[in-house]
Amino acid sequence: MSDSDLIVSMTIIPVAIGVVLASLLFDYIRDQFGERLSNLFRAGFYLPQILPITTAGVLWGWILSPLGVANIVLKAIGLAPLAQNWIGDATWALPSVSLMIVWIQVGYCLVVFMAGLSRIDPSLYEAALALSAWEATEYWYTGQIPRRLGTAHRLNAPYQAFRASDGHFTVGAANEKLWPMFAKLLGLEHLTADPRFKGVGNRVKNRAALEAELEKVTSTETRAHWLAKCEAAGIPAGPIYTVPEAHADAHAQSRRMVETLEHPQAGRVKTLGNPVKLSRSPAVLRSAAPVLGADTDAVLAGLGYSAGDIAGLRARKVLGEAQPKASR
């Protein structure tokens, strides 16, 4: 075994062992003694110095000994020279154990530290405040209470939805490169020289007048017409869909954002898919929404009620009639 292989074996493997030990011990403490003690365990780093490190050190000392498990395994799979030259060499035993104990401790403390950072405390109110970043910025730096602007961006223009002949589309031509490009695309190059629209600040101040000028042209053609032109010019733009258009979009269809399920009363019904796609454990919509009482029998059976007990409850009118379950 080369020196580099030896270094890898004496670092990666012990760190992995420390990670596993930390995870198992943390879960055990949490399950057995509750969250309060597990928090103390995460914060104090006391146990990493005692139980798992001592145990791992003893195990590694035995594994590295000439009669250890590693020797036996290596010889069994035809790697006897490795067993004799490295693990079987008693001169490696003590320094290897010492170094591996250190690395196990590093891996262990890493997991414990990360576990200590994993508490999640979300707030709907704070989330709403976080979404008002532009409004907060406008208020802090202008002193004015923000007002409704429809789809328009608070600090840039033109950056909003514009009317086409068959609906609306959005355009983000806010900087000094994209604005002249968009004006030229519409045949309105003269607006770039208009003092009202020179610079972002003036365009924001005169947003209503700018919108009126632009929509004189955008309203004469369809969304598809303007979107194709914007794409060709490299100007960010997109359609504003109706609900049916959003559902029929190729992206939504390919990502299974509209699914059909079987309902026991309503028949085949459509529902929205899960927007979070997991490669190894994709979300599956197993059934449509249950009707009232559809899961009563299963819940009671899980609580220890027999079929006879449940039938008796129904006979005494404690429960309603059994309902069929929804399915895919």
Stockholm file with secondary structure:
# STOCKHOLM 1.0

chainA/1-328         MSDSDLIVSMTIIPVAIGVVLASLLFDYIRDQFGERLSNLFRAGFYLPQILPITTAGVLWGWILSPLGVANIVLKAIGLAPLAQNWIGDATWALPSVSLMIVWIQVGYCLVVFMAGLSRIDPSLYEAALALSAWEATEYWYTGQIPRRLGTAHRLNAPYQAFRASDGHFTVGAANEKLWPMFAKLLGLEHLTADPRFKGVGNRVKNRAALEAELEKVTSTETRAHWLAKCEAAGIPAGPIYTVPEAHADAHAQSRRMVETLEHPQAGRVKTLGNPVKLSRSPAVLRSAAPVLGADTDAVLAGLGYSAGDIAGLRARKVLGEAQPKASR
#=GR chainA/1-328 SS CCHHHHHHHTTHHHHHHHHHHHHHHHHHHHHHHCHHHHHHHHHHCCGGGSHHHHHHHHHHHHHHSTTSHHHHHHHHTTCHHHIIIIITCGGGHHHHHHHHHHHHHHHHHHHHHHHHTCCCCCCHHHHHHHTTHHHHHHHHHHCCCCCCCTTCCSSCSSEEEEEETTEEEEEECCSTTHHHHHHHHTTCGGGGGCGGGSSHHHHHHTHHHHHHHHHHHHTTSCHHHHHHHHHHHTCCEEECCCHHHHHHSHHHHHTTCEEEEEETTTEEEEEECCSCCCSSSCCCCCSCCCCTTTTHHHHHHHTTCCHHHHHHHHHTTSSCCCCCCCBC
#=GC SS_cons         CCHHHHHHHTTHHHHHHHHHHHHHHHHHHHHHHCHHHHHHHHHHCCGGGSHHHHHHHHHHHHHHSTTSHHHHHHHHTTCHHHIIIIITCGGGHHHHHHHHHHHHHHHHHHHHHHHHTCCCCCCHHHHHHHTTHHHHHHHHHHCCCCCCCTTCCSSCSSEEEEEETTEEEEEECCSTTHHHHHHHHTTCGGGGGCGGGSSHHHHHHTHHHHHHHHHHHHTTSCHHHHHHHHHHHTCCEEECCCHHHHHHSHHHHHTTCEEEEEETTTEEEEEECCSCCCSSSCCCCCSCCCCTTTTHHHHHHHTTCCHHHHHHHHHTTSSCCCCCCCBC
//
